[in-house]
Amino acid sequence: MMSLQTKITVFFAMLSACLIIVLVAIGLISFRQYSLAASAEHIQTATEIVRGSLILMVAAVVVFAVGAFLLLRRLIHPIVDTAGNVGIAVQRAIGGDFRTVVEVSTKDEIGQIADDMNRLLGYLGDGLNRIGCEVAQLTSHAPSCDGNLLDATVEMVKTLTQAAYFKQAIEEDETKAEIYARLSVAVEQRFGVREYSIYEVLPGRNQILPMFVDGEAQGACRWCDPQILVRNEACRARRTGHTVDSVGAPGICYSFRPPPDAGSRRHICFPVIQSGRVGSVLQLVVTDADRQRAQDLIPYISVYLREAAPVLEAKRLTETLRESNLRDPMTGLHNRRFLEESVETLVAQARRRNAHMAILMLDLDYFKMVNDTHGHDAGDAVLKSLAKVLTQSVRASDYVIRFGGEEFLMLMQDIDGGQAVMVAEKIRAAVEEMRVQVSGKVLQKTISIGIADFPGDSDTFWQTVKFADVALYHAKETGRNRVIRFKSELWSDGKEY
């Protein structure tokens, strides 16, 4: 096979040789004719011979020039065609189409370029298709055949990389609340969604808690019927465990209730599966103009949620374990360990707000008689009933703690000792009216309560607890079933706790 360079070199060598031979031949003929004419002294004839020779030489040059042009064009034409075809193939490849075939018209270097280009396009196309198949397995979503394969692959790989960084970040977060906050940032900044809700499904309580609504932490339920908050079966994504897409199926979920002033809205709800159950739900709210874009986001958001699911579950289990260590298993109340871990925070909050905190020490009267007479099961039943009465008698911001045995401690925030006396009297009366059914018998108990005020009685928390305990002791000593507010004269020994 002759190379292109060799062809061009041979062409110009042959062209030059032919032109030289023709010019030499014409020169010899002209010279001979001119000599004959001169010897015969035919000057006019000699002049005509010279003129004819010049015309013949010009004609020969023109003929050779035309021939050279045609031959050169034949050599260059494959180069031009191949270059044009390569340019078209490159432009289509930039657009994601790697199926273009460059025609191989020669067997020289130009043909080799075309053949190499075809093999390169085929290799890139096959490679991107393989990557697309792997990505489809990771996302459970096949890439679109109509779009730009290259851009789609780059975008998906970018998402997988960012999702890996996202998972690494949330693994180092301390609580579920921090993970939900990071997910909220990703929804807004990575995916450009401004209207959305993130819900947490509370296990065993048939409730859903809004974690973020349109970027607001613990925001009000805006896009759904509030009924889902207390009856989570009303949430279709929670109930079915499947993605609920009203863009493709309008009206599919009856609980979607956008506000009247929001205009036309659709939604896509993603359930986050944790240990075989729906632990969270991400809801995207989209306008008519953003429907297609929202559906295009489905595989990318699914990757983030899949990475978040096991981390959320691990944090939930950790918090459940920690909560179980901080609660009394029988009554469900906080235990003494909870108080020891939380006291610094509670005291700091009270001091920062310059607020009072009433401390109540409560003890059932003659509780030992219940265990001795009716057994420990009866005693447990009485304690459970008492725990229920106590929790129903205080606000959600107050704390009821099983301090030990039949002794309980209550922390009432933003209430001083005087106000706490009225609350304590209501608790005492409620306990006195409490009836506990045990083995066909009805048990009735009373309670004694001691009250101290932090920082009114002492600026040291544990000393205030001691003062409440002293007041409780005096309630016991003065007849039981009563409320005693701590006074300085009750602290006779003057010792600090």
C-alpha positions in Angstrom: 0.0 0.0 0.0 1.5 3.3 -1.1 1.3 6.1 1.5 -0.2 9.5 0.9 3.2 11.2 1.2 4.7 8.8 -1.4 1.8 9.4 -3.8 2.2 13.2 -3.7 6.0 12.9 -4.1 5.7 10.6 -7.1 3.0 12.8 -8.6 5.1 16.0 -8.5 8.2 14.1 -9.7 6.4 12.7 -12.7 4.8 16.1 -13.4 8.1 17.9 -13.3 9.8 15.2 -15.5 7.0 15.3 -18.1 7.0 19.1 -18.2 10.8 19.2 -18.7 10.6 16.6 -21.4 7.9 18.4 -23.3 9.7 21.8 -23.0 13.0 20.2 -24.2 11.3 18.5 -27.1 9.5 21.7 -28.1 12.8 23.6 -27.8 14.7 21.1 -30.0 12.0 21.2 -32.7 11.8 24.9 -32.7 15.6 25.2 -32.8 15.8 22.8 -35.8 13.0 24.6 -37.7 14.6 28.0 -36.9 17.9 26.8 -38.2 16.4 25.5 -41.5 14.6 28.8 -42.0 17.7 30.8 -41.2 19.8 28.9 -43.6 17.3 29.5 -46.4 17.2 33.1 -45.4 13.5 33.0 -44.7 13.4 35.4 -41.8 9.6 35.8 -41.9 9.2 32.0 -41.8 11.6 31.8 -38.9 9.6 34.4 -36.9 6.4 32.4 -37.5 8.2 29.3 -36.3 9.2 31.0 -33.1 5.7 32.3 -32.5 4.3 28.8 -33.1 6.8 27.3 -30.7 5.8 29.7 -28.0 2.1 29.0 -28.5 2.9 25.3 -28.4 4.8 25.7 -25.2 2.0 27.7 -23.5 -0.5 25.2 -24.6 1.6 22.4 -23.3 1.9 24.2 -19.9 -1.8 24.7 -19.8 -2.5 21.1 -20.6 -0.1 19.9 -17.9 -1.5 22.4 -15.4 -5.1 21.2 -16.0 -3.9 17.6 -15.7 -2.0 18.3 -12.6 -5.0 20.1 -11.1 -7.3 17.1 -11.8 -4.8 14.6 -10.5 -4.1 16.6 -7.4 -7.8 17.1 -6.8 -8.2 13.3 -7.0 -5.6 13.0 -4.3 -6.9 15.7 -2.0 -10.7 14.9 -2.4 -10.5 11.9 0.1 -8.7 14.2 2.6 -11.4 16.8 2.4 -14.3 14.3 2.6 -12.7 12.4 5.5 -12.0 15.7 7.4 -15.6 16.7 7.0 -17.0 13.4 8.1 -14.7 13.4 11.1 -15.9 16.9 12.0 -19.6 15.7 11.8 -18.8 12.7 13.9 -17.1 14.8 16.6 -20.1 17.2 16.7 -22.5 14.4 17.1 -20.3 12.8 19.8 -20.4 16.1 21.7 -24.2 15.8 21.5 -24.0 12.3 23.0 -24.4 10.3 19.7 -21.5 8.0 19.2 -23.1 5.9 16.4 -21.7 8.0 13.5 -19.5 6.0 11.0 -16.8 7.8 9.1 -16.5 6.4 5.5 -13.2 4.7 4.8 -12.6 5.7 1.1 -8.9 5.0 0.7 -6.3 2.5 2.1 -3.7 5.1 2.9 -3.2 7.3 6.0 -6.5 9.1 5.4 -8.3 5.7 5.4 -6.4 4.8 8.6 -7.6 8.0 10.3 -11.2 7.2 9.4 -10.9 3.7 10.6 -9.3 4.8 13.9 -12.0 7.4 14.4 -14.7 4.7 14.0 -13.0 2.5 16.5 -12.6 5.4 19.0 -16.3 6.3 18.7 -17.3 2.7 19.1 -15.1 2.3 22.2 -16.5 5.5 23.8 -20.1 4.5 23.0 -19.7 1.0 24.4 -18.0 2.4 27.5 -20.7 4.9 28.2 -23.4 2.3 27.6 -21.7 0.0 30.2 -21.4 2.9 32.7 -25.1 3.7 32.0 -26.1 0.1 32.8 -24.1 0.0 36.0 -25.6 3.3 37.0 -29.1 2.0 36.2 -28.5 -0.9 38.6 -27.4 1.5 41.3 -30.3 3.9 40.8 -33.0 1.4 39.6 -33.6 3.9 36.8 -32.6 3.4 33.2 -31.1 6.4 31.5 -33.1 8.1 28.7 -32.3 7.0 25.2 -33.4 10.4 23.8 -31.1 12.6 25.8 -27.4 13.3 25.7 -25.8 10.1 26.8 -22.5 11.8 27.7 -24.1 14.6 29.8 -26.5 12.1 31.5 -23.6 9.8 32.4 -21.5 12.7 33.7 -24.4 14.1 35.8 -25.2 10.7 37.3 -21.5 10.0 38.2 -21.4 13.5 39.7 -24.5 12.7 41.8 -23.1 9.4 43.0 -19.9 11.2 44.0 -21.8 13.9 45.9 -24.1 11.3 47.5 -21.0 9.5 48.8 -19.7 12.8 50.3 -23.2 13.3 51.7 -23.3 9.9 53.4 -19.8 10.5 54.8 -21.0 13.8 56.3 -24.2 12.4 57.9 -22.4 9.4 59.3 -20.4 11.9 61.4 -23.6 13.8 62.5 -24.7 13.3 66.0 -28.5 13.2 65.8 -31.3 12.5 63.3 -32.2 16.2 63.4 -28.8 17.1 62.0 -29.2 14.6 59.2 -32.6 16.0 58.3 -31.1 19.5 58.3 -28.3 18.3 55.9 -30.9 16.6 53.7 -32.9 19.8 53.6 -29.8 21.8 52.4 -29.2 19.2 49.7 -32.8 19.4 48.4 -32.5 23.2 48.2 -28.9 23.7 47.0 -28.2 20.5 45.0 -31.6 20.0 43.4 -32.9 23.5 43.4 -36.3 22.7 45.1 -37.8 25.3 47.3 -41.2 23.8 48.2 -40.9 20.4 50.0 -41.6 18.6 53.2 -39.5 16.1 55.2 -41.5 13.9 57.6 -40.4 11.4 60.2 -42.6 8.5 60.9 -42.8 7.9 64.7 -42.6 4.1 65.2 -45.4 2.6 67.3 -47.3 5.8 67.6 -49.2 6.1 64.3 -47.9 9.6 63.9 -45.8 11.6 61.4 -43.7 14.6 62.6 -42.8 17.4 60.1 -39.0 17.8 60.4 -38.6 20.5 57.6 -41.3 22.3 55.6 -40.0 24.6 52.8 -36.7 25.0 54.6 -38.3 25.7 58.1 -37.3 23.3 60.8 -40.3 21.8 62.6 -42.6 23.8 60.3 -46.3 23.5 60.2 -47.8 20.9 57.8 -48.5 23.1 54.7 -48.9 20.8 51.7 -50.9 17.8 53.2 -54.0 17.2 55.2 -52.9 17.7 58.9 -54.8 14.4 59.6 -51.6 12.5 58.5 -49.8 13.8 61.5 -52.0 11.8 63.9 -53.0 9.0 61.5 -50.1 8.2 59.3 -52.0 5.6 57.3 -53.5 8.6 55.5 -50.1 9.2 53.9 -50.0 7.0 50.8 -46.2 6.9 50.6 -46.1 5.8 54.3 -48.8 3.2 53.8 -47.6 1.6 50.5 -43.8 2.1 50.8 -43.8 3.2 47.1 -42.9 6.5 45.4 -46.1 8.5 44.9 -45.9 10.6 41.7 -48.9 12.9 41.0 -47.1 14.4 38.1 -47.7 11.2 36.2 -50.9 10.3 38.0 -52.8 13.4 39.1 -54.9 13.1 42.2 -53.3 9.8 43.3 -53.1 10.8 46.9 -56.1 12.3 48.6 -54.1 13.7 51.5 -52.3 16.2 49.3 -53.9 19.5 50.2 -52.0 22.6 49.0 -53.2 25.9 50.3 -55.7 27.7 48.0 -53.4 30.6 47.2 -50.6 28.2 46.0 -52.1 27.7 42.6 -51.7 24.5 40.6 -49.3 22.1 42.3 -48.3 18.4 41.9 -46.2 16.3 44.3 -43.7 13.5 44.3 -43.3 11.6 47.6 -40.4 9.4 48.3 -40.6 6.8 51.2 -37.3 6.2 53.0 -37.2 2.5 53.9 -35.5 1.8 57.2 -35.3 -1.8 58.5 -38.2 -2.9 56.3 -40.5 -0.1 57.3 -41.1 3.5 56.1 -39.1 5.7 58.5 -39.2 9.0 56.7 -41.0 10.6 53.7 -39.6 13.3 51.4 -42.2 15.2 49.5 -41.4 17.5 46.6 -44.0 20.0 45.5 -43.7 21.2 41.9 -45.4 23.7 39.7 -46.8 22.9 36.2 -43.6 24.4 34.6 -41.3 22.2 36.7 -43.1 18.8 36.2 -40.6 17.4 33.7 -37.6 18.6 35.7 -39.0 17.1 38.9 -39.4 13.7 37.2 -35.9 13.9 35.9 -34.7 14.5 39.5 -36.3 11.2 40.7 -33.2 8.9 40.2 -30.8 11.5 41.6 -32.8 12.2 44.8 -33.4 8.4 45.2 -29.6 7.9 45.4 -29.4 10.5 48.3 -32.3 8.9 50.2 -30.8 5.4 49.8 -27.6 6.6 51.3 -29.4 8.4 54.1 -31.7 5.5 55.1 -29.2 3.2 56.9 -27.6 6.2 58.7 -31.0 7.4 59.9 -31.9 4.0 61.1 -28.6 3.7 63.0 -29.1 7.0 64.6 -32.7 6.0 65.5 -31.5 2.8 67.2 -28.8 4.7 69.0 -31.3 7.3 70.3 -33.7 4.5 71.2 -31.0 2.7 73.2 -30.0 5.9 74.9 -33.6 6.8 75.6 -34.1 3.4 77.2 -31.1 3.9 79.4 -32.6 7.3 80.5 -36.1 6.0 81.2 -37.6 3.8 83.9 -38.7 0.7 82.0 -41.8 0.1 84.2 -43.3 3.5 84.4 -41.9 5.0 81.2 -40.8 8.1 83.2 -37.3 9.6 83.0 -34.9 8.1 85.5 -32.2 9.5 87.8 -29.5 9.0 85.2 -31.5 11.3 82.9 -31.5 14.0 85.6 -27.8 13.7 86.1 -27.1 14.1 82.4 -29.5 16.9 81.9 -29.1 19.0 85.0 -26.4 21.3 83.6 -28.4 22.1 80.5 -31.6 22.7 82.6 -29.7 25.0 85.0 -28.0 26.9 82.2 -31.3 27.5 80.5 -32.9 28.8 83.7 -30.1 31.1 84.4 -29.9 32.4 80.8 -33.6 33.3 80.9 -33.4 34.5 84.5 -36.3 32.1 85.3 -37.4 30.1 88.3 -37.7 26.3 88.4 -39.8 24.6 91.0 -38.5 21.3 92.3 -41.1 18.8 93.8 -40.2 15.7 95.7 -43.1 13.3 95.9 -43.4 10.0 97.9 -46.3 7.6 98.2 -47.6 7.2 101.8 -47.2 3.7 103.3 -46.3 2.2 99.9 -44.3 -0.6 101.6 -47.6 -1.9 103.0 -48.9 -2.5 99.4 -45.9 -4.7 98.6 -46.1 -6.6 101.9 -49.9 -7.1 101.8 -50.7 -7.5 98.1 -47.3 -8.4 96.6 -44.9 -6.6 94.2 -47.3 -6.9 91.2 -49.8 -4.8 93.1 -47.1 -2.3 94.0 -46.0 -2.1 90.3 -49.7 -1.4 89.3 -49.9 1.4 91.8 -46.6 3.0 90.6 -47.8 2.8 87.0 -51.1 4.5 87.8 -49.3 7.1 89.8 -46.9 7.8 86.9 -49.9 8.3 84.6 -51.5 10.8 87.1 -48.3 12.8 87.4 -47.7 13.1 83.6 -51.3 14.2 83.1 -51.0 16.9 85.8 -48.0 18.8 84.3 -47.1 20.6 81.1 -45.1 19.1 78.2 -42.2 21.3 79.2 -42.0 19.9 82.7 -40.2 16.7 83.7 -41.4 13.8 85.8 -38.6 11.6 87.1 -38.7 8.4 89.0 -36.1 9.2 91.6 -36.0 5.9 93.3 -38.5 3.3 94.6 -41.8 5.1 95.4 -40.1 8.5 95.3 -40.6 10.9 92.4 -39.1 14.2 91.4 -40.7 16.9 89.3 -39.0 19.8 87.6 -41.5 22.6 86.7 -39.9 25.3 84.5 -40.8 29.0 84.7 -42.7 28.4 88.0 -41.6 29.6 91.4 -42.2 27.8 94.7 -45.5 29.7 95.4 -47.1 28.8 92.1 -45.9 25.2 92.4 -47.9 24.8 95.7 -51.2 25.1 93.7 -50.1 22.6 91.2 -48.9 20.2 93.9 -52.3 20.5 95.7 -54.0 19.4 92.5 -51.6 16.5 92.2 -52.2 15.5 95.8 -56.0 15.6 95.3 -55.7 13.6 92.0 -53.7 10.9 93.7 -56.1 10.7 96.6 -58.9 10.1 94.1 -56.9 7.5 92.3 -58.2 3.9 92.4 -56.2 0.9 91.4 -57.8 -2.5 90.7 -55.6 -5.3 92.0 -56.8 -9.0 92.2 -60.4 -7.9 92.6 -59.6 -5.3 95.2 -59.5 -1.5 95.0 -56.4 0.2 96.4 -56.4 3.8 97.4 -53.2 5.7 98.3 -52.1 9.2 99.2 -49.0 11.2 98.5 -46.8 13.7 100.4 -45.0 16.5 98.5 -42.1 18.8 99.3 -41.4 21.9 97.3 -38.3 24.1 96.9 -37.5 26.9 94.4 -34.4 27.2 92.3 -32.8 29.7 92.5 -35.1 31.3 95.1 -34.2 28.9 97.9 -30.6 28.1 96.7 -28.5 29.0 93.7 -27.2 25.4 93.7 -29.4 22.9 92.0 -28.6 19.9 94.2 -29.0 21.9 97.4 -32.4 22.9 96.2 -33.3 19.3 95.6 -32.1 18.6 99.2 -34.4 21.4 100.4 -37.3 19.8 98.6 -36.5 16.5 100.2 -36.4 18.2 103.7 -39.9 19.7 103.0 -41.1 16.2 102.0 -39.7 14.8 105.3 -41.7 17.4 107.2 -44.8 16.5 105.2 -44.4 12.9 106.3 -43.7 13.9 109.9 -46.7 16.1 110.1 -49.4 13.6 109.1 -48.7 12.7 105.4 -51.0 13.5 102.4 -50.0 17.1 102.4 -47.9 19.7 100.6 -45.1 21.5 102.3 -43.2 24.5 100.9 -39.6 24.7 102.0 -38.8 27.4 104.5 -35.4 28.3 106.0 -36.5 27.3 109.5 -36.9 23.7 108.3 -33.1 23.6 107.6 -32.0 23.3 111.2 -28.5 21.9 110.8 -27.4 24.5 108.3 -25.3 22.0 106.4 -24.8 22.4 102.7 -25.6 19.5 100.4 
